[in-house]
Amino acid sequence: MLSEQQKQQIQARGIAVETFETQLENFKKGFPYLNIEAAATPAKGIKVLSEDEQAKYIASADKYAGNVCKFVPASGAATRMFKDLFEAADKLAAGEKLKEGSPAAKFVENITLFPFFDAKAILNLTLYPKAWNYGAMPKGLIQFHKYENENRTPFEEHLVEGALYAKDANGDVRMVVTVSVEHQKGFEELYAQVKEKYEKRFNCKYHVTFTNQSPATDIVAVDMENNPFTKDDGSLLFRPGGHGALLTNLNDIDADVLVIKNIDNVVKESLLDETIRWKKILVGKAVELQEKVFAYLKKMDDLNDNLPEALVAEIKGFLEDEFCVAVPEMPADELVKVLRAKLDRPVRICGMVKNEGEPGGGPYVIKGEDGTTSLQILEAAQIDKNNPQAFNAMQGATHFNPVDLVCAVKNYKGEKYDLLKHTDPQTGFISEKSFQGRPLKAQELPGLWNGAMSDWNTQFVETPLITFNPVKTVLDLLREQHCNR
């Protein structure tokens, strides 16, 4: 039974009572595993484009006249990035020595190679111990790359990328960057400092909007008996709903095409050519697929869904060839309705890189409750390891998800899809955490590129590993993609 204080707390966050109750029920019953047919591979599910196809899609992207917007999730803190250093600092404080070959030792040995190193910084750090405080900063504001006359943060590198593949015919570059409330001012100040410099260099005009994850997307934590977790003052403990909560932010963007890429996946400008090239390929592929979908839907409207058998077979083949959407046999009138429903939804093209040990979810072919198949990105937690078919599919996976998405989000009449209606609410996550030493269960919404985009037409395209360069720990900044050795 909730207290009046707790009810007011829920109301103040803008969380509907029905939503709150559903989330509690999710903790009790859990989330079902998806029915995995196989891992998506180049044999089925992942397109490997020829050089001629790549050139064709680049040309399509270059002549595209629609409104492109770059969407960058950038609210993540750098705490994990410096995790090993925090642990080493605690051990040093306890009187232990720095272990040779440890991450912290490598950090100290290579300190002069990091872009945030200079004599002034070291003096400030010596005199004012809180001068850097990088562990509490968002990744987007940490200096990642050292250049001859400047250092750049990931946010700045995304400005550079935007100018090179998302600039329209008028020279406008649109970006939406999700940030935490406490760090928004820092992003705004940095943007104000560098905006004119990059606009002059790339002959463009930036239009950058900073958005926050809504508190209405937070989810209450529960204790190990699935009761709402209560803090010492009697209030409920709410936790962020994960990157799936950003679907609301994505849904608010008025654009024809959205390009999604994580804040830490950047490279030095000298290595940027392949990234730009492949981003254009993905944009061009999305645009061409969307045009084909539009043409089929217009024919269906013109014929009032009275389709000749040949057209039905053509549409069915298109859905299977391009999106791995296989539709089972059914009566003709029902089949046309299913084909229309499968066509009339958002389109996304997802770059997939060969699995060489980097972290990330994977691409799979899934069979839905309606008997149709689709392409989905799954995290390891969504796979039933005790199911032989699912386990074998995971073992046979050849690629993983670098979060490199291009999304076409309007229908053929120019109306924007309501993205909130194309999710699978049964694909959330439940994990065990703690608060002030007390165990708890936390829940996340369906991931932005997982269940939040479950009901989209999806195509996976193989992209080179150079397009994926995440910085998970501070030592990743010593890789050649980020460091000048």
Stockholm file with secondary structure:
# STOCKHOLM 1.0

chainA/1-485         MLSEQQKQQIQARGIAVETFETQLENFKKGFPYLNIEAAATPAKGIKVLSEDEQAKYIASADKYAGNVCKFVPASGAATRMFKDLFEAADKLAAGEKLKEGSPAAKFVENITLFPFFDAKAILNLTLYPKAWNYGAMPKGLIQFHKYENENRTPFEEHLVEGALYAKDANGDVRMVVTVSVEHQKGFEELYAQVKEKYEKRFNCKYHVTFTNQSPATDIVAVDMENNPFTKDDGSLLFRPGGHGALLTNLNDIDADVLVIKNIDNVVKESLLDETIRWKKILVGKAVELQEKVFAYLKKMDDLNDNLPEALVAEIKGFLEDEFCVAVPEMPADELVKVLRAKLDRPVRICGMVKNEGEPGGGPYVIKGEDGTTSLQILEAAQIDKNNPQAFNAMQGATHFNPVDLVCAVKNYKGEKYDLLKHTDPQTGFISEKSFQGRPLKAQELPGLWNGAMSDWNTQFVETPLITFNPVKTVLDLLREQHCNR
#=GR chainA/1-485 SS CCCHHHHHHHHHTTCCHHHHHHHHHHHHHCCCCCCEEEECBTTBBEECCCHHHHHHHHHHHHHCCSCEEEEEECCCBSTGGGHHHHHHHHHHHTTCCCCTTSHHHHHHHTGGGSTTCCHHHHHHHHHCTTSCCGGGSBGGGSCCEECSSCEECHHHHHHHHHHHHSBCTTSEEEEEEECCGGGHHHHHHHHHHHHHHHHHHHTCEEEEEEECCCGGGCEECBCTTSSBCBCTTSCBCEECCCGGGGHHHHHTCCCSEEEEECTTCCCCGGGCHHHHHHHHHHHHHHHHHHHHHHHHHHHHHHTTTCCCHHHHHHHHHHHHHHHCCCCCCCCHHHHHHHHHHHHSSCEEEEEEEECSSCCCCEEEEEECTTSCEEEEEECGGGSCTTSHHHHHHHHTCCEECCCEEEEECBCTTSCBCCGGGSCCTTCCEEEEEEETTEEEEEEECSCTTTGGGTTSEEEEEECCGGGCCCCSSGGGGGSTTTCCC
#=GC SS_cons         CCCHHHHHHHHHTTCCHHHHHHHHHHHHHCCCCCCEEEECBTTBBEECCCHHHHHHHHHHHHHCCSCEEEEEECCCBSTGGGHHHHHHHHHHHTTCCCCTTSHHHHHHHTGGGSTTCCHHHHHHHHHCTTSCCGGGSBGGGSCCEECSSCEECHHHHHHHHHHHHSBCTTSEEEEEEECCGGGHHHHHHHHHHHHHHHHHHHTCEEEEEEECCCGGGCEECBCTTSSBCBCTTSCBCEECCCGGGGHHHHHTCCCSEEEEECTTCCCCGGGCHHHHHHHHHHHHHHHHHHHHHHHHHHHHHHTTTCCCHHHHHHHHHHHHHHHCCCCCCCCHHHHHHHHHHHHSSCEEEEEEEECSSCCCCEEEEEECTTSCEEEEEECGGGSCTTSHHHHHHHHTCCEECCCEEEEECBCTTSCBCCGGGSCCTTCCEEEEEEETTEEEEEEECSCTTTGGGTTSEEEEEECCGGGCCCCSSGGGGGSTTTCCC
//
